[in-house]
Amino acid sequence: MAIDSVIDTSKIEAMVAQLKAAAARAQGGVDPVQSGVAAEKPAQRVDFADVLKGAIDQVNDSQQKAAKMSQAFAMGDDSVNLSDVMIASQKASISFQTSIQVRNKLVSAYRDIMTMQV
């Protein structure tokens, strides 16, 4: 039995494509999926609290999804693959670690602002 026949590479390739698109957006590049869109719309005003809450909700959702998949796999559900469980777990871990780093940067910036002399 070959390893290639067990691992579903289409999901891994889709995740790599998502990571590349996120990296392109973060660097100010164009999202490969949306490269066909001609004109940019003017930026709307974004509330920082809403963005932060949305990001925290996404981290929570990914952690809950990973926990449910892990529990289903442990209970012997045949519809859940080990590779899917591990990928979901790693996504949840990475998103949590990212949120911790963002929190640390926000706290550091707050301290810097509070120690400024006016």
C-alpha positions in Angstrom: 0.0 0.0 0.0 1.5 3.3 -1.1 1.4 6.4 1.1 0.1 8.5 -1.7 -3.1 6.4 -1.9 -3.9 7.1 1.8 -3.3 10.8 2.0 -5.7 13.1 0.2 -3.4 15.7 -1.4 -6.2 17.9 -2.7 -7.0 19.3 0.7 -3.3 20.0 1.3 -3.0 21.7 -2.0 -6.1 23.8 -1.2 -4.7 24.8 2.1 -1.4 25.8 0.5 -3.3 27.9 -2.0 -5.1 29.6 0.9 -1.8 30.3 2.6 -0.3 31.8 -0.6 -3.4 34.0 -1.1 -3.2 35.2 2.5 0.6 35.9 2.1 -0.1 37.9 -1.0 -2.8 40.0 0.7 -0.5 40.6 3.7 2.3 41.8 1.4 0.0 44.2 -0.4 -0.1 41.9 -3.5 -3.2 40.9 -5.3 -5.1 37.8 -4.3 -4.7 35.3 -7.1 -8.3 34.3 -6.9 -9.5 37.9 -7.3 -6.9 39.0 -9.9 -9.6 39.2 -12.5 -11.4 42.0 -10.7 -10.6 45.2 -12.6 -11.2 48.3 -10.4 -10.6 48.7 -6.7 -13.4 50.1 -4.6 -12.7 52.9 -2.1 -11.8 51.5 1.3 -14.6 51.6 3.9 -14.0 52.7 7.4 -13.3 49.6 9.6 -13.9 49.5 13.3 -10.9 47.9 15.1 -13.0 46.3 17.8 -15.1 44.6 15.2 -12.0 43.3 13.3 -10.5 42.1 16.6 -13.7 40.4 17.7 -14.1 38.7 14.3 -10.5 37.4 14.4 -11.0 36.0 17.9 -14.3 34.4 16.9 -12.4 32.7 13.9 -9.8 31.4 16.3 -12.5 30.0 18.6 -14.3 28.4 15.7 -11.2 26.7 14.4 -10.4 25.4 17.9 -13.9 24.1 18.4 -13.9 22.4 14.9 -10.6 20.8 15.7 -11.8 19.5 19.0 -15.0 18.1 17.5 -13.0 16.4 14.7 -10.6 15.0 17.2 -13.4 13.6 19.4 -15.1 12.1 16.4 -11.9 10.4 15.3 -11.3 9.1 18.8 -14.8 7.7 19.0 -14.1 5.7 15.8 -16.1 7.7 13.2 -15.0 6.4 9.8 -15.9 9.6 8.0 -13.0 11.5 9.8 -9.5 11.0 8.5 -6.5 11.3 10.8 -4.9 13.7 8.3 -8.0 16.0 8.5 -7.8 15.9 12.3 -4.1 16.8 12.3 -4.6 19.6 9.7 -7.5 21.1 11.7 -5.5 20.9 14.9 -2.5 22.6 13.4 -4.7 25.3 11.9 -6.2 25.9 15.3 -2.8 26.0 17.0 -1.3 28.4 14.4 -4.3 30.8 14.6 -4.1 30.7 18.4 -0.4 31.4 18.4 -0.9 34.3 16.0 -3.6 35.8 18.2 -1.2 35.5 21.2 1.5 37.4 19.2 -1.0 40.1 18.2 -2.0 40.5 21.8 1.6 40.8 22.9 2.2 43.5 20.2 -0.9 45.4 21.3 0.1 45.3 25.0 3.6 46.5 24.0 2.2 49.3 22.0 -0.1 50.3 24.8 2.8 50.4 27.3 4.8 52.5 24.8 2.0 55.0 24.5 1.4 55.2 28.2 5.1 55.9 29.0 5.2 58.7 26.4 5.7 62.2 27.9 3.3 64.8 26.7 
